[in-house]
Amino acid sequence: MSRLLRAAVLLLLLASCGGGRFSAPRDLDNACSIVRERPQYYRAMKATERKWGVPVHVQMATIHQESKFIGNARTPHRFALGIIPMGRQSSAYGYSQALDGTWEEYQVAQRKRSAKRDRIQDATDFMGWYFHETEARLGISRTDARNQYLAYHEGRTGYANGSYRAKSWLMDVADKVGSRSEMYRQQLQSCRR
């Protein structure tokens, strides 16, 4: 086998192994499986729960909805006339799908200039900070996954103005986030060590 062929095979093998950091856990419907497969996720979410008071199951349900636990998730591209690329739908990125401006607000407020949206510890801390601020400003409990999700998706001003009420699809999504949060809560209780 030539050197070039061996190098290409080696490169392909390395490339196929390299996506683990950003791939989704295997069973997204089982909180215990996620915790076993990615213990670093659980440690990050527990740290956020201790710091901000946002339960692990609420964080998990929101991250599931936003990125399916894919660290480098981005919104889809937009196309003009169905073929001309026009950029992404928004600047949302990472586990939490935080927008550029909101992420920068978090970095300044928490003095975390080096925080990254594709690092689970930073993404969960961001989510804890955002939900904590939402509770302080709008009175939505940090344990209320459904309404916290609506405020997260629409922004606090949009939520306060009731913009979500005109979006039946979003109300359905928020209901699913609430249901998934409860499912994860029950599962986490059964798999405690």
FIMI-664082 format. One record per residue (C-alpha): x negated, y negated, z negated. Coordinates in steps of 0.2 Angstrom, whole numbers, plus 5000, padded with zeros to 4 digits. Layout:
N
XYZ/...
//
This chain:
193
500050005000/499349835005/498949704992/500349584999/501649724997/501149764980/501149584975/502949564982/503549724973/502849654957/503549484959/505249564963/505149664947/504649514937/506049414944/507349544941/506849544922/506749354920/508549304919/508949374902/508849204893/510349134903/511349284907/512949324898/513149454885/513849614891/515549624882/516249444880/517849514872/517049584857/516249464844/515349604836/514549664852/513949484856/513149464838/512249634840/511649594857/511149414854/510749394835/510049224839/511749164844/512449214828/511049134818/511248964827/513148974825/512949014806/511748864804/513048754813/514448814802/513348774786/512848604792/514448544801/515848654794/516348724811/516748914809/515749034820/517349104828/517848924834/516148894841/516149064850/517849034858/517348864864/515748924871/516649064880/517748944888/516448824893/515048934899/515449114896/513849114885/512749074900/511448944895/511148864911/512948854917/513448714928/515048654936/515348704954/514848594969/516048484978/516248484996/516948355009/517848435023/517548605015/515748605021/514748455017/513948464999/514448314988/513548364972/514248444957/516048414949/515248334934/513548324924/514148464912/512748584908/512248724897/513148834884/514248684878/514448604895/514048444887/514048294899/512548184901/513148034892/513948134877/512348234876/511348074875/512448004862/512148154852/510248144854/510247964848/511447994834/510548144827/508748084832/508548244842/507748174858/507048344862/508648444860/509148544876/510848594882/510148764887/509548804870/510848894859/510248804843/510448634850/512048674860/512948744844/512248594834/512948474847/514648564846/514648554827/514248364828/515648334841/516948434831/516448344815/516648174823/518248224831/518948274814/518348104807/519148004821/520648094825/521048204810/520948374820/520348504808/518648584813/519548754811/520848704824/520048784840/521548734851/521648554848/519748534845/519548604863/520848484870/519848334862/518248414868/518848434886/519748264888/518648164877/519248084860/520047934869/520848054882/521548154868/522148004858/523047944873/523848114876/523048144894/523148324891/525048334890/525148304909/523948454912/524948614909/523448714915/522348634902/523648674889/523648854894/521748854893/521848774876/523048904870/521849044876/520448964867/521448964851/521949144854/520149194857/519549104842/520849204831/520249364840/518449324836/518849284818/519649454815/518249544824/516949454814/517749504798/517749684803/515849684808/515149594794/513549684787/
//
